[in-house]
Amino acid sequence: MTNTAAETPLSNLRSKHTATLEELDRYKLVVEAVEDYAIFMLDAKGYIQTWNKGAQKNKGYKPEEIIGKHFSIFYRKEDKDAKKPERELELATQIGRVEDEDWRVRKDGSEFWANVVITALRDEEGKLVGFAKVTRDLTERKKNEDTLRSNNAVLIKQQKDLQALNISKDEFISLASHQLRTPATAIKQLLGMATQGFLGEVEPRLLDIIQRAYEANERQIRIVDNLLRVALLDAGKVVLRKKSINLPEYLADIVTEHAGSIVKRNQVIELKISKSAPGFISIDADHLRMAIGNLIDNASKYSHEDSKIVLKASANKKDCVIAVRDAGVGIQPGEHQVLFTKFSRVQNELSDKVGGSGLGLYWVKRVVKMHGGKVDISSNKGPGSTFFIKLPLEEIRA
Protein backbone atom coordinates (compact mmCIF):
# COMPACT_ATOMS: atom_id res chain seq x y z
CA MET A 1 0.00 0.00 0.00
CA THR A 2 2.87 2.34 0.85
CA ASN A 3 4.54 1.89 -2.58
CA THR A 4 1.28 2.57 -4.39
CA ALA A 5 0.74 5.78 -2.42
CA ALA A 6 4.31 6.90 -3.15
CA GLU A 7 4.02 6.22 -6.86
CA THR A 8 0.82 8.14 -7.43
CA PRO A 9 2.25 11.72 -7.27
CA LEU A 10 5.12 10.70 -9.53
CA SER A 11 2.73 9.13 -11.98
CA ASN A 12 0.61 12.29 -12.00
CA LEU A 13 3.70 14.43 -12.57
CA ARG A 14 4.77 12.30 -15.50
CA SER A 15 1.27 12.54 -17.01
CA LYS A 16 1.24 16.34 -16.67
CA HIS A 17 4.72 16.57 -18.18
CA THR A 18 3.68 14.40 -21.11
CA ALA A 19 0.53 16.49 -21.62
CA THR A 20 2.59 19.68 -21.54
CA LEU A 21 5.01 18.32 -24.15
CA GLU A 22 2.12 17.24 -26.35
CA GLU A 23 0.56 20.69 -26.01
CA LEU A 24 3.85 22.34 -26.92
CA ASP A 25 4.19 20.05 -29.95
CA ARG A 26 0.68 20.96 -31.09
CA TYR A 27 1.41 24.66 -30.59
CA LYS A 28 4.64 24.28 -32.55
CA LEU A 29 2.77 22.57 -35.40
CA VAL A 30 0.21 25.39 -35.48
CA VAL A 31 2.90 28.09 -35.55
CA GLU A 32 4.90 26.31 -38.24
CA ALA A 33 1.78 25.87 -40.41
CA VAL A 34 0.74 29.56 -40.33
CA GLU A 35 1.43 31.14 -43.74
CA ASP A 36 0.00 34.65 -43.37
CA TYR A 37 2.33 35.64 -40.53
CA ALA A 38 6.08 35.27 -40.17
CA ILE A 39 6.47 33.83 -36.64
CA PHE A 40 9.94 32.94 -35.35
CA MET A 41 12.11 32.98 -32.26
CA LEU A 42 15.28 34.96 -31.55
CA ASP A 43 17.85 34.27 -28.88
CA ALA A 44 18.71 36.95 -26.34
CA LYS A 45 21.15 38.59 -28.78
CA GLY A 46 18.76 38.63 -31.74
CA TYR A 47 19.88 35.55 -33.68
CA ILE A 48 17.14 33.54 -35.40
CA GLN A 49 16.33 30.18 -33.76
CA THR A 50 13.12 29.01 -35.49
CA TRP A 51 11.40 29.63 -38.82
CA ASN A 52 7.80 28.92 -39.88
CA LYS A 53 6.14 28.65 -43.31
CA GLY A 54 4.80 32.18 -43.07
CA ALA A 55 8.34 33.49 -42.51
CA GLN A 56 9.60 31.63 -45.55
CA LYS A 57 6.70 32.90 -47.68
CA ASN A 58 6.98 36.42 -46.34
CA LYS A 59 10.74 36.91 -46.47
CA GLY A 60 11.90 34.35 -49.04
CA TYR A 61 14.43 32.46 -46.92
CA LYS A 62 14.41 28.70 -46.31
CA PRO A 63 15.07 27.59 -42.71
CA GLU A 64 18.59 26.36 -43.49
CA GLU A 65 19.42 29.72 -45.10
CA ILE A 66 18.32 31.94 -42.25
CA ILE A 67 18.48 30.11 -38.90
CA GLY A 68 21.51 31.36 -37.01
CA LYS A 69 21.56 34.72 -38.83
CA HIS A 70 20.94 37.97 -37.00
CA PHE A 71 17.41 39.37 -37.48
CA SER A 72 18.84 42.73 -38.59
CA ILE A 73 19.21 41.11 -42.02
CA PHE A 74 15.58 42.12 -42.63
CA TYR A 75 16.24 45.85 -42.09
CA ARG A 76 17.23 48.45 -44.67
CA LYS A 77 20.80 49.72 -44.64
CA GLU A 78 19.87 53.14 -43.27
CA ASP A 79 17.96 51.49 -40.41
CA LYS A 80 20.89 49.20 -39.59
CA ASP A 81 23.28 52.15 -39.68
CA ALA A 82 20.96 53.93 -37.24
CA LYS A 83 21.03 50.86 -34.93
CA LYS A 84 17.25 50.43 -35.19
CA PRO A 85 17.27 46.60 -34.68
CA GLU A 86 19.33 46.95 -31.47
CA ARG A 87 17.04 49.74 -30.19
CA GLU A 88 13.96 47.61 -30.73
CA LEU A 89 15.44 44.69 -28.77
CA GLU A 90 16.47 47.04 -25.96
CA LEU A 91 12.96 48.52 -25.84
CA ALA A 92 11.31 45.09 -25.86
CA THR A 93 13.65 44.02 -23.05
CA GLN A 94 12.73 47.07 -20.97
CA ILE A 95 8.96 47.16 -21.43
CA GLY A 96 8.25 43.61 -22.60
CA ARG A 97 6.94 44.37 -26.08
CA VAL A 98 7.55 46.69 -29.02
CA GLU A 99 5.48 47.21 -32.17
CA ASP A 100 6.57 48.95 -35.35
CA GLU A 101 5.36 49.59 -38.91
CA ASP A 102 8.08 50.31 -41.44
CA TRP A 103 9.82 48.97 -44.50
CA ARG A 104 11.60 45.60 -44.31
CA VAL A 105 13.76 43.71 -46.81
CA ARG A 106 13.20 40.28 -48.38
CA LYS A 107 15.88 37.83 -49.52
CA ASP A 108 15.68 39.15 -53.11
CA GLY A 109 16.28 42.72 -51.90
CA SER A 110 12.71 43.90 -52.47
CA GLU A 111 11.09 45.95 -49.76
CA PHE A 112 7.68 45.43 -48.15
CA TRP A 113 5.66 47.35 -45.59
CA ALA A 114 5.57 45.33 -42.40
CA ASN A 115 3.81 45.34 -39.07
CA VAL A 116 6.30 43.89 -36.57
CA VAL A 117 5.75 42.83 -32.96
CA ILE A 118 8.71 41.77 -30.82
CA THR A 119 7.96 40.25 -27.41
CA ALA A 120 10.60 39.54 -24.76
CA LEU A 121 10.58 35.94 -23.35
CA ARG A 122 11.72 35.22 -19.82
CA ASP A 123 12.08 32.05 -17.76
CA GLU A 124 10.45 31.41 -14.39
CA GLU A 125 13.21 33.35 -12.64
CA GLY A 126 12.68 36.38 -14.89
CA LYS A 127 15.86 35.89 -16.90
CA LEU A 128 15.69 36.97 -20.57
CA VAL A 129 15.92 33.89 -22.78
CA GLY A 130 15.01 35.38 -26.16
CA PHE A 131 12.32 37.07 -28.21
CA ALA A 132 9.23 36.08 -30.16
CA LYS A 133 8.87 38.00 -33.41
CA VAL A 134 5.70 38.24 -35.51
CA THR A 135 5.74 40.01 -38.89
CA ARG A 136 2.77 40.72 -41.14
CA ASP A 137 3.04 41.97 -44.73
CA LEU A 138 0.85 45.08 -45.10
CA THR A 139 2.23 46.27 -48.44
CA GLU A 140 -1.15 46.20 -50.22
CA ARG A 141 -2.79 48.14 -47.42
CA LYS A 142 0.08 50.64 -47.49
CA LYS A 143 -0.29 51.07 -51.27
CA ASN A 144 -4.04 51.62 -50.92
CA GLU A 145 -3.54 54.13 -48.12
CA ASP A 146 -0.85 55.97 -50.10
CA THR A 147 -3.11 56.01 -53.17
CA LEU A 148 -6.01 57.36 -51.13
CA ARG A 149 -3.75 59.93 -49.50
CA SER A 150 -2.38 60.98 -52.88
CA ASN A 151 -5.83 61.17 -54.45
CA ASN A 152 -7.08 63.14 -51.47
CA ALA A 153 -4.19 65.59 -51.83
CA VAL A 154 -5.02 65.99 -55.52
CA LEU A 155 -8.70 66.57 -54.71
CA ILE A 156 -7.81 69.14 -52.04
CA LYS A 157 -5.56 70.96 -54.50
CA GLN A 158 -8.24 70.85 -57.19
CA GLN A 159 -10.78 72.16 -54.69
CA LYS A 160 -8.48 75.03 -53.75
CA ASP A 161 -7.81 75.75 -57.43
CA LEU A 162 -11.54 75.77 -58.17
CA GLN A 163 -12.20 78.05 -55.22
CA ALA A 164 -9.49 80.42 -56.40
CA LEU A 165 -10.85 80.25 -59.96
CA ASN A 166 -14.37 80.90 -58.71
CA ILE A 167 -13.18 83.90 -56.69
CA SER A 168 -11.33 85.21 -59.74
CA LYS A 169 -14.42 84.66 -61.89
CA ASP A 170 -16.66 86.52 -59.44
CA GLU A 171 -14.14 89.36 -59.19
CA PHE A 172 -13.89 89.53 -62.98
CA ILE A 173 -17.67 89.54 -63.44
CA SER A 174 -18.08 92.19 -60.76
CA LEU A 175 -15.32 94.39 -62.20
CA ALA A 176 -16.47 93.89 -65.79
CA SER A 177 -20.07 94.61 -64.84
CA HIS A 178 -19.12 97.85 -63.11
CA GLN A 179 -17.01 98.88 -66.10
CA LEU A 180 -19.87 98.05 -68.48
CA ARG A 181 -22.51 99.78 -66.41
CA THR A 182 -20.72 103.12 -66.23
CA PRO A 183 -20.74 103.88 -69.99
CA ALA A 184 -24.20 102.27 -70.37
CA THR A 185 -25.59 104.65 -67.75
CA ALA A 186 -24.00 107.61 -69.53
CA ILE A 187 -25.48 106.46 -72.86
CA LYS A 188 -28.89 106.14 -71.22
CA GLN A 189 -28.71 109.72 -69.98
CA LEU A 190 -27.65 111.10 -73.36
CA LEU A 191 -30.28 109.14 -75.29
CA GLY A 192 -32.89 110.15 -72.74
CA MET A 193 -32.01 113.80 -73.18
CA ALA A 194 -32.37 113.38 -76.94
CA THR A 195 -35.79 111.69 -76.73
CA GLN A 196 -37.08 114.30 -74.27
CA GLY A 197 -36.02 117.23 -76.47
CA PHE A 198 -33.21 118.59 -74.31
CA LEU A 199 -30.85 118.45 -77.31
CA GLY A 200 -33.21 120.25 -79.65
CA GLU A 201 -35.79 119.04 -82.10
CA VAL A 202 -35.08 115.60 -83.58
CA GLU A 203 -36.50 114.34 -86.87
CA PRO A 204 -39.10 111.57 -86.41
CA ARG A 205 -36.94 109.11 -88.36
CA LEU A 206 -33.94 109.74 -86.10
CA LEU A 207 -36.13 109.82 -82.98
CA ASP A 208 -37.31 106.29 -83.74
CA ILE A 209 -33.71 105.11 -84.08
CA ILE A 210 -32.72 106.86 -80.83
CA GLN A 211 -35.69 105.27 -79.03
CA ARG A 212 -34.61 101.83 -80.24
CA ALA A 213 -31.05 102.51 -79.10
CA TYR A 214 -32.41 103.63 -75.71
CA GLU A 215 -34.38 100.37 -75.32
CA ALA A 216 -31.40 98.27 -76.39
CA ASN A 217 -29.23 100.11 -73.87
CA GLU A 218 -31.87 99.47 -71.18
CA ARG A 219 -31.66 95.74 -71.93
CA GLN A 220 -27.90 95.88 -71.62
CA ILE A 221 -28.15 97.63 -68.24
CA ARG A 222 -30.57 94.96 -67.02
CA ILE A 223 -28.15 92.22 -68.10
CA VAL A 224 -25.26 93.99 -66.36
CA ASP A 225 -27.38 94.40 -63.22
CA ASN A 226 -28.21 90.69 -63.33
CA LEU A 227 -24.52 89.82 -63.64
CA LEU A 228 -23.71 92.02 -60.67
CA ARG A 229 -26.43 90.54 -58.50
CA VAL A 230 -25.51 86.95 -59.34
CA ALA A 231 -21.81 87.64 -58.77
CA LEU A 232 -22.60 89.00 -55.31
CA LEU A 233 -24.94 86.08 -54.64
CA ASP A 234 -22.36 83.46 -55.65
CA ALA A 235 -19.70 85.22 -53.61
CA GLY A 236 -21.90 84.89 -50.52
CA LYS A 237 -22.18 88.65 -50.15
CA VAL A 238 -25.98 88.78 -50.27
CA VAL A 239 -27.40 88.90 -46.75
CA LEU A 240 -31.13 88.81 -46.10
CA ARG A 241 -32.55 91.65 -44.04
CA LYS A 242 -35.99 90.46 -43.04
CA LYS A 243 -38.79 92.67 -41.86
CA SER A 244 -42.52 92.27 -41.34
CA ILE A 245 -44.59 93.38 -44.34
CA ASN A 246 -48.26 93.46 -45.20
CA LEU A 247 -48.49 90.80 -47.92
CA PRO A 248 -51.57 92.09 -49.85
CA GLU A 249 -50.21 95.66 -49.92
CA TYR A 250 -46.74 94.39 -50.87
CA LEU A 251 -48.04 92.39 -53.84
CA ALA A 252 -50.32 95.21 -54.93
CA ASP A 253 -47.31 97.54 -55.00
CA ILE A 254 -45.39 95.05 -57.14
CA VAL A 255 -48.32 94.84 -59.58
CA THR A 256 -48.42 98.65 -59.84
CA GLU A 257 -44.68 98.72 -60.46
CA HIS A 258 -44.97 96.37 -63.46
CA ALA A 259 -48.30 97.56 -64.80
CA GLY A 260 -46.74 100.10 -67.18
CA SER A 261 -44.58 97.61 -69.09
CA ILE A 262 -47.43 95.09 -69.19
CA VAL A 263 -49.85 97.64 -70.64
CA LYS A 264 -47.30 98.46 -73.33
CA ARG A 265 -47.57 94.84 -74.46
CA ASN A 266 -51.38 95.09 -74.54
CA GLN A 267 -51.65 92.72 -71.61
CA VAL A 268 -53.37 92.89 -68.24
CA ILE A 269 -52.29 91.72 -64.80
CA GLU A 270 -54.66 90.62 -62.06
CA LEU A 271 -53.93 90.24 -58.34
CA LYS A 272 -55.75 87.59 -56.31
CA ILE A 273 -55.37 87.24 -52.56
CA SER A 274 -56.83 84.01 -51.18
CA LYS A 275 -58.50 84.00 -47.76
CA SER A 276 -55.88 81.44 -46.71
CA ALA A 277 -53.00 83.83 -47.40
CA PRO A 278 -51.27 85.31 -44.33
CA GLY A 279 -51.74 89.02 -43.73
CA PHE A 280 -48.14 89.66 -42.66
CA ILE A 281 -44.90 87.81 -43.43
CA SER A 282 -41.27 88.38 -42.48
CA ILE A 283 -39.06 88.54 -45.59
CA ASP A 284 -36.30 90.50 -47.26
CA ALA A 285 -38.72 92.74 -49.12
CA ASP A 286 -36.23 94.07 -51.70
CA HIS A 287 -34.76 90.74 -52.77
CA LEU A 288 -38.10 88.91 -52.87
CA ARG A 289 -39.59 91.84 -54.80
CA MET A 290 -36.96 91.31 -57.49
CA ALA A 291 -37.71 87.57 -57.54
CA ILE A 292 -41.48 88.06 -57.92
CA GLY A 293 -40.89 90.87 -60.40
CA ASN A 294 -38.70 88.59 -62.50
CA LEU A 295 -41.48 85.99 -62.70
CA ILE A 296 -44.01 88.67 -63.70
CA ASP A 297 -41.65 90.10 -66.31
CA ASN A 298 -41.00 86.64 -67.77
CA ALA A 299 -44.72 85.87 -67.81
CA SER A 300 -45.30 89.06 -69.77
CA LYS A 301 -42.40 88.61 -72.19
CA TYR A 302 -43.27 84.99 -73.00
CA SER A 303 -46.98 85.65 -73.49
CA HIS A 304 -48.63 87.01 -76.62
CA GLU A 305 -50.50 90.30 -76.73
CA ASP A 306 -54.04 90.52 -75.36
CA SER A 307 -53.27 87.92 -72.68
CA LYS A 308 -53.73 88.01 -68.92
CA ILE A 309 -51.17 87.44 -66.14
CA VAL A 310 -52.35 86.47 -62.66
CA LEU A 311 -50.43 87.03 -59.44
CA LYS A 312 -51.97 85.03 -56.61
CA ALA A 313 -51.16 84.56 -52.91
CA SER A 314 -52.47 81.65 -50.86
CA ALA A 315 -51.33 79.25 -48.18
CA ASN A 316 -51.56 75.62 -47.16
CA LYS A 317 -50.65 74.02 -43.84
CA LYS A 318 -46.90 74.43 -44.45
CA ASP A 319 -46.27 77.14 -47.01
CA CYS A 320 -47.22 80.60 -48.13
CA VAL A 321 -47.59 80.22 -51.91
CA ILE A 322 -47.06 83.11 -54.33
CA ALA A 323 -47.97 82.06 -57.87
CA VAL A 324 -47.54 83.78 -61.23
CA ARG A 325 -49.69 82.36 -64.03
CA ASP A 326 -49.47 83.38 -67.67
CA ALA A 327 -51.11 82.40 -70.93
CA GLY A 328 -47.83 82.04 -72.75
CA VAL A 329 -46.22 79.47 -75.04
CA GLY A 330 -45.64 76.88 -72.29
CA ILE A 331 -42.58 74.81 -71.38
CA GLN A 332 -42.04 71.08 -71.86
CA PRO A 333 -41.63 69.12 -68.58
CA GLY A 334 -38.15 67.95 -69.57
CA GLU A 335 -36.97 71.56 -69.70
CA HIS A 336 -38.29 72.66 -66.29
CA GLN A 337 -35.08 72.19 -64.28
CA VAL A 338 -32.92 73.71 -67.01
CA LEU A 339 -34.76 76.98 -66.49
CA PHE A 340 -33.18 77.51 -63.07
CA THR A 341 -29.54 76.90 -64.04
CA LYS A 342 -27.16 79.76 -64.67
CA PHE A 343 -27.01 81.21 -68.22
CA SER A 344 -29.64 78.76 -69.53
CA ARG A 345 -32.59 79.68 -71.73
CA VAL A 346 -35.31 77.52 -73.22
CA GLN A 347 -35.84 78.02 -76.93
CA ASN A 348 -39.37 78.77 -78.10
CA GLU A 349 -41.16 80.96 -80.62
CA LEU A 350 -40.63 84.10 -78.50
CA SER A 351 -37.15 83.52 -77.02
CA ASP A 352 -35.19 85.12 -79.86
CA LYS A 353 -37.45 88.18 -79.87
CA VAL A 354 -37.35 88.58 -76.08
CA GLY A 355 -33.64 88.10 -75.43
CA GLY A 356 -32.16 87.80 -71.95
CA SER A 357 -29.12 86.74 -69.90
CA GLY A 358 -30.37 83.40 -68.56
CA LEU A 359 -29.74 84.60 -65.01
CA GLY A 360 -33.16 85.73 -63.86
CA LEU A 361 -34.65 82.40 -62.79
CA TYR A 362 -31.32 81.34 -61.29
CA TRP A 363 -31.51 84.46 -59.12
CA VAL A 364 -35.14 83.69 -58.20
CA LYS A 365 -34.30 80.14 -57.11
CA ARG A 366 -31.32 81.23 -55.01
CA VAL A 367 -33.14 84.07 -53.26
CA VAL A 368 -36.17 81.91 -52.48
CA LYS A 369 -33.87 79.18 -51.19
CA MET A 370 -32.21 81.72 -48.87
CA HIS A 371 -35.68 82.28 -47.42
CA GLY A 372 -35.92 78.54 -46.78
CA GLY A 373 -38.32 78.04 -49.69
CA LYS A 374 -38.35 76.57 -53.16
CA VAL A 375 -39.60 77.37 -56.66
CA ASP A 376 -41.83 75.03 -58.66
CA ILE A 377 -43.35 75.18 -62.10
CA SER A 378 -46.48 73.71 -63.64
CA SER A 379 -46.37 73.81 -67.42
CA ASN A 380 -46.59 71.77 -70.60
CA LYS A 381 -45.97 72.58 -74.22
CA GLY A 382 -48.92 74.77 -74.99
CA PRO A 383 -50.76 77.76 -73.53
CA GLY A 384 -49.92 78.73 -70.00
CA SER A 385 -47.31 78.25 -67.29
CA THR A 386 -47.50 78.79 -63.54
CA PHE A 387 -44.47 79.47 -61.35
CA PHE A 388 -44.83 78.92 -57.60
CA ILE A 389 -42.76 80.50 -54.85
CA LYS A 390 -43.27 78.40 -51.72
CA LEU A 391 -42.11 79.97 -48.46
CA PRO A 392 -42.34 77.81 -45.30
CA LEU A 393 -44.68 79.51 -42.83
CA GLU A 394 -42.41 78.63 -39.93
CA GLU A 395 -39.61 80.61 -41.60
CA ILE A 396 -41.61 83.74 -42.50
CA ARG A 397 -44.04 84.19 -39.65
CA ALA A 398 -44.04 87.91 -38.84
C-alpha positions in Angstrom: 0.0 0.0 0.0 2.9 2.3 0.9 4.5 1.9 -2.6 1.3 2.6 -4.4 0.7 5.8 -2.4 4.3 6.9 -3.2 4.0 6.2 -6.9 0.8 8.1 -7.4 2.2 11.7 -7.3 5.1 10.7 -9.5 2.7 9.1 -12.0 0.6 12.3 -12.0 3.7 14.4 -12.6 4.8 12.3 -15.5 1.3 12.5 -17.0 1.2 16.3 -16.7 4.7 16.6 -18.2 3.7 14.4 -21.1 0.5 16.5 -21.6 2.6 19.7 -21.5 5.0 18.3 -24.1 2.1 17.2 -26.3 0.6 20.7 -26.0 3.9 22.3 -26.9 4.2 20.0 -30.0 0.7 21.0 -31.1 1.4 24.7 -30.6 4.6 24.3 -32.5 2.8 22.6 -35.4 0.2 25.4 -35.5 2.9 28.1 -35.6 4.9 26.3 -38.2 1.8 25.9 -40.4 0.7 29.6 -40.3 1.4 31.1 -43.7 0.0 34.6 -43.4 2.3 35.6 -40.5 6.1 35.3 -40.2 6.5 33.8 -36.6 9.9 32.9 -35.3 12.1 33.0 -32.3 15.3 35.0 -31.5 17.8 34.3 -28.9 18.7 36.9 -26.3 21.2 38.6 -28.8 18.8 38.6 -31.7 19.9 35.6 -33.7 17.1 33.5 -35.4 16.3 30.2 -33.8 13.1 29.0 -35.5 11.4 29.6 -38.8 7.8 28.9 -39.9 6.1 28.6 -43.3 4.8 32.2 -43.1 8.3 33.5 -42.5 9.6 31.6 -45.6 6.7 32.9 -47.7 7.0 36.4 -46.3 10.7 36.9 -46.5 11.9 34.3 -49.0 14.4 32.5 -46.9 14.4 28.7 -46.3 15.1 27.6 -42.7 18.6 26.4 -43.5 19.4 29.7 -45.1 18.3 31.9 -42.3 18.5 30.1 -38.9 21.5 31.4 -37.0 21.6 34.7 -38.8 20.9 38.0 -37.0 17.4 39.4 -37.5 18.8 42.7 -38.6 19.2 41.1 -42.0 15.6 42.1 -42.6 16.2 45.8 -42.1 17.2 48.5 -44.7 20.8 49.7 -44.6 19.9 53.1 -43.3 18.0 51.5 -40.4 20.9 49.2 -39.6 23.3 52.2 -39.7 21.0 53.9 -37.2 21.0 50.9 -34.9 17.3 50.4 -35.2 17.3 46.6 -34.7 19.3 47.0 -31.5 17.0 49.7 -30.2 14.0 47.6 -30.7 15.4 44.7 -28.8 16.5 47.0 -26.0 13.0 48.5 -25.8 11.3 45.1 -25.9 13.7 44.0 -23.0 12.7 47.1 -21.0 9.0 47.2 -21.4 8.3 43.6 -22.6 6.9 44.4 -26.1 7.6 46.7 -29.0 5.5 47.2 -32.2 6.6 48.9 -35.4 5.4 49.6 -38.9 8.1 50.3 -41.4 9.8 49.0 -44.5 11.6 45.6 -44.3 13.8 43.7 -46.8 13.2 40.3 -48.4 15.9 37.8 -49.5 15.7 39.2 -53.1 16.3 42.7 -51.9 12.7 43.9 -52.5 11.1 46.0 -49.8 7.7 45.4 -48.2 5.7 47.4 -45.6 5.6 45.3 -42.4 3.8 45.3 -39.1 6.3 43.9 -36.6 5.7 42.8 -33.0 8.7 41.8 -30.8 8.0 40.2 -27.4 10.6 39.5 -24.8 10.6 35.9 -23.4 11.7 35.2 -19.8 12.1 32.1 -17.8 10.5 31.4 -14.4 13.2 33.4 -12.6 12.7 36.4 -14.9 15.9 35.9 -16.9 15.7 37.0 -20.6 15.9 33.9 -22.8 15.0 35.4 -26.2 12.3 37.1 -28.2 9.2 36.1 -30.2 8.9 38.0 -33.4 5.7 38.2 -35.5 5.7 40.0 -38.9 2.8 40.7 -41.1 3.0 42.0 -44.7 0.8 45.1 -45.1 2.2 46.3 -48.4 -1.2 46.2 -50.2 -2.8 48.1 -47.4 0.1 50.6 -47.5 -0.3 51.1 -51.3 -4.0 51.6 -50.9 -3.5 54.1 -48.1 -0.9 56.0 -50.1 -3.1 56.0 -53.2 -6.0 57.4 -51.1 -3.8 59.9 -49.5 -2.4 61.0 -52.9 -5.8 61.2 -54.4 -7.1 63.1 -51.5 -4.2 65.6 -51.8 -5.0 66.0 -55.5 -8.7 66.6 -54.7 -7.8 69.1 -52.0 -5.6 71.0 -54.5 -8.2 70.8 -57.2 -10.8 72.2 -54.7 -8.5 75.0 -53.7 -7.8 75.8 -57.4 -11.5 75.8 -58.2 -12.2 78.1 -55.2 -9.5 80.4 -56.4 -10.9 80.2 -60.0 -14.4 80.9 -58.7 -13.2 83.9 -56.7 -11.3 85.2 -59.7 -14.4 84.7 -61.9 -16.7 86.5 -59.4 -14.1 89.4 -59.2 -13.9 89.5 -63.0 -17.7 89.5 -63.4 -18.1 92.2 -60.8 -15.3 94.4 -62.2 -16.5 93.9 -65.8 -20.1 94.6 -64.8 -19.1 97.9 -63.1 -17.0 98.9 -66.1 -19.9 98.1 -68.5 -22.5 99.8 -66.4 -20.7 103.1 -66.2 -20.7 103.9 -70.0 -24.2 102.3 -70.4 -25.6 104.6 -67.8 -24.0 107.6 -69.5 -25.5 106.5 -72.9 -28.9 106.1 -71.2 -28.7 109.7 -70.0 -27.7 111.1 -73.4 -30.3 109.1 -75.3 -32.9 110.2 -72.7 -32.0 113.8 -73.2 -32.4 113.4 -76.9 -35.8 111.7 -76.7 -37.1 114.3 -74.3 -36.0 117.2 -76.5 -33.2 118.6 -74.3 -30.8 118.4 -77.3 -33.2 120.2 -79.7 -35.8 119.0 -82.1 -35.1 115.6 -83.6 -36.5 114.3 -86.9 -39.1 111.6 -86.4 -36.9 109.1 -88.4 -33.9 109.7 -86.1 -36.1 109.8 -83.0 -37.3 106.3 -83.7 -33.7 105.1 -84.1 -32.7 106.9 -80.8 -35.7 105.3 -79.0 -34.6 101.8 -80.2 -31.1 102.5 -79.1 -32.4 103.6 -75.7 -34.4 100.4 -75.3 -31.4 98.3 -76.4 -29.2 100.1 -73.9 -31.9 99.5 -71.2 -31.7 95.7 -71.9 -27.9 95.9 -71.6 -28.1 97.6 -68.2 -30.6 95.0 -67.0 -28.1 92.2 -68.1 -25.3 94.0 -66.4 -27.4 94.4 -63.2 -28.2 90.7 -63.3 -24.5 89.8 -63.6 -23.7 92.0 -60.7 -26.4 90.5 -58.5 -25.5 86.9 -59.3 -21.8 87.6 -58.8 -22.6 89.0 -55.3 -24.9 86.1 -54.6 -22.4 83.5 -55.6 -19.7 85.2 -53.6 -21.9 84.9 -50.5 -22.2 88.7 -50.1 -26.0 88.8 -50.3 -27.4 88.9 -46.7 -31.1 88.8 -46.1 -32.5 91.7 -44.0 -36.0 90.5 -43.0 -38.8 92.7 -41.9 -42.5 92.3 -41.3 -44.6 93.4 -44.3 -48.3 93.5 -45.2 -48.5 90.8 -47.9 -51.6 92.1 -49.8 -50.2 95.7 -49.9 -46.7 94.4 -50.9 -48.0 92.4 -53.8 -50.3 95.2 -54.9 -47.3 97.5 -55.0 -45.4 95.1 -57.1 -48.3 94.8 -59.6 -48.4 98.6 -59.8 -44.7 98.7 -60.5 -45.0 96.4 -63.5 -48.3 97.6 -64.8 -46.7 100.1 -67.2 -44.6 97.6 -69.1 -47.4 95.1 -69.2 -49.9 97.6 -70.6 -47.3 98.5 -73.3 -47.6 94.8 -74.5 -51.4 95.1 -74.5 -51.7 92.7 -71.6 -53.4 92.9 -68.2 -52.3 91.7 -64.8 -54.7 90.6 -62.1 -53.9 90.2 -58.3 -55.8 87.6 -56.3 -55.4 87.2 -52.6 -56.8 84.0 -51.2 -58.5 84.0 -47.8 -55.9 81.4 -46.7 -53.0 83.8 -47.4 -51.3 85.3 -44.3 -51.7 89.0 -43.7 -48.1 89.7 -42.7 -44.9 87.8 -43.4 -41.3 88.4 -42.5 -39.1 88.5 -45.6 -36.3 90.5 -47.3 -38.7 92.7 -49.1 -36.2 94.1 -51.7 -34.8 90.7 -52.8 -38.1 88.9 -52.9 -39.6 91.8 -54.8 -37.0 91.3 -57.5 -37.7 87.6 -57.5 -41.5 88.1 -57.9 -40.9 90.9 -60.4 -38.7 88.6 -62.5 -41.5 86.0 -62.7 -44.0 88.7 -63.7 -41.6 90.1 -66.3 -41.0 86.6 -67.8 -44.7 85.9 -67.8 -45.3 89.1 -69.8 -42.4 88.6 -72.2 -43.3 85.0 -73.0 -47.0 85.6 -73.5 -48.6 87.0 -76.6 -50.5 90.3 -76.7 -54.0 90.5 -75.4 -53.3 87.9 -72.7 -53.7 88.0 -68.9 -51.2 87.4 -66.1 -52.4 86.5 -62.7 -50.4 87.0 -59.4 -52.0 85.0 -56.6 -51.2 84.6 -52.9 -52.5 81.7 -50.9 -51.3 79.3 -48.2 -51.6 75.6 -47.2 -50.6 74.0 -43.8 -46.9 74.4 -44.5 -46.3 77.1 -47.0 -47.2 80.6 -48.1 -47.6 80.2 -51.9 -47.1 83.1 -54.3 -48.0 82.1 -57.9 -47.5 83.8 -61.2 -49.7 82.4 -64.0 -49.5 83.4 -67.7 -51.1 82.4 -70.9 -47.8 82.0 -72.8 -46.2 79.5 -75.0 -45.6 76.9 -72.3 -42.6 74.8 -71.4 -42.0 71.1 -71.9 -41.6 69.1 -68.6 -38.2 67.9 -69.6 -37.0 71.6 -69.7 -38.3 72.7 -66.3 -35.1 72.2 -64.3 -32.9 73.7 -67.0 -34.8 77.0 -66.5 -33.2 77.5 -63.1 -29.5 76.9 -64.0 -27.2 79.8 -64.7 -27.0 81.2 -68.2 -29.6 78.8 -69.5 -32.6 79.7 -71.7 -35.3 77.5 -73.2 -35.8 78.0 -76.9 -39.4 78.8 -78.1 -41.2 81.0 -80.6 -40.6 84.1 -78.5 -37.2 83.5 -77.0 -35.2 85.1 -79.9 -37.4 88.2 -79.9 -37.4 88.6 -76.1 -33.6 88.1 -75.4 -32.2 87.8 -72.0 -29.1 86.7 -69.9 -30.4 83.4 -68.6 -29.7 84.6 -65.0 -33.2 85.7 -63.9 -34.6 82.4 -62.8 -31.3 81.3 -61.3 -31.5 84.5 -59.1 -35.1 83.7 -58.2 -34.3 80.1 -57.1 -31.3 81.2 -55.0 -33.1 84.1 -53.3 -36.2 81.9 -52.5 -33.9 79.2 -51.2 -32.2 81.7 -48.9 -35.7 82.3 -47.4 -35.9 78.5 -46.8 -38.3 78.0 -49.7 -38.4 76.6 -53.2 -39.6 77.4 -56.7 -41.8 75.0 -58.7 -43.3 75.2 -62.1 -46.5 73.7 -63.6 -46.4 73.8 -67.4 -46.6 71.8 -70.6 -46.0 72.6 -74.2 -48.9 74.8 -75.0 -50.8 77.8 -73.5 -49.9 78.7 -70.0 -47.3 78.3 -67.3 -47.5 78.8 -63.5 -44.5 79.5 -61.3 -44.8 78.9 -57.6 -42.8 80.5 -54.9 -43.3 78.4 -51.7 -42.1 80.0 -48.5 -42.3 77.8 -45.3 -44.7 79.5 -42.8 -42.4 78.6 -39.9 -39.6 80.6 -41.6 -41.6 83.7 -42.5 -44.0 84.2 -39.6 -44.0 87.9 -38.8 
